[in-house]
């Protein structure tokens, strides 16, 4: 009975000690028990991931533009005139006689009779065969000493007047009991045979063909005649003047303008798997207007580590690698003053399936628990992982350096997370 009572007392004591340890851990290290709950990850679901590469592009657009303006021009007004006069005269004069005819002649043209001709040639090709020839033994004798056979490689041989490619094996064995075993095995695998190949050849040919053509013969000429003819002594009087007139002239001001155009683009890629760890220091972040224990402006140190692995084997991913990170915080300011975006890291990194980057940042404005720190990891295949967490920025309302808080409206510091890990 006493033994049972002792066991019960020991169990109660052990339970109390366990509960005490748990409560100590909760009160002393509250963030470690929930180190992963504050870190969130957002990855697309499904067998493939749509990588949106839509973007704005600046392109030059031709703008047709211009205006009319009034201008004064000058133009030449021709007032020239012809004085018609002449007289009749009797005597010789010349007349142009039009005379044309077509004369036949023999011409030649080329008739092309080029064509393809089918020809052939005999060529040697290899065809597969499969038979074996033994020298110095039979197939049974060979099988008895096949353990001593050594390959001699491919050989070009002649058998029954025909060429073959055969694999040669030789047994050159001297048993311990005495004697000498020597045999050769030929395994014929290819045979040279002649086949007829047909092919086409372009043959250029043709001949000149005679035909009757016609050409124009112009025999027009001047003829001298005698009689009464008109002698024209008319002449032209050249004169005129410049006149001014009003006109509307188009001034072309067309030009190129740079405009932004939204290009919808993207592609599908396989999702990536792995884990991301975020280490933050200090736990409670203040604006840069505060001083740390060394008297420096308060800032935040951040280290982001990643490991990519194959979910089926658990081994490191040898195909996908992280090649770029983009880290920024959206500080939700108090009193509805909007959001302040603070860029922390935005750069290419050494491509790797396992690595880390370190960065630091200072904050101008305080923000509540709605302030989110975003971490985007981009793989070389185009997939991405979005890790984020609440990261409030403590301001002037929490200027004490004691953990119990202040006497102002904010009775404790906001935040308090320093390490987290999440799988995706």
Secondary structure, 3 states (H helix, E strand, C coil): CHHHHHHHHHHHHHHHHHHHHHHHHHHHCHHHHCCCCCCEEECCCCCCEEEECCEEEEEEEEECCEEEEEEEEEEEEECCEEECCEEEEEEEEEEEECCEEEEEEEEEEEEECCEEEEEEEEEEEEEEEEEEEEECCCHHHHHHCHHHEEEEEEEEEEECCEEEEEEEEEEEECCCCCCCEEEEEEEEEEEEEEEEEEEEEEECCEEEEEEEEEEEEECCEEEEEEEEEEEECCEEECCEEEEEEEEEEEEECCEEEEEEEEECCEEEECCCCEEEEEEEECCCEECCCCECCCCCECCEEEEEEEEEECCCCCCECCCCCEEEEEEEEEEEECCCCCEEEEEEEEEEEEEECEEEEEEEECCCCCECCCCEEEEEEEECCCCEEEEEEECCEECHHHCCCCCCCCCCCCCCCCCCCCEEEEEC
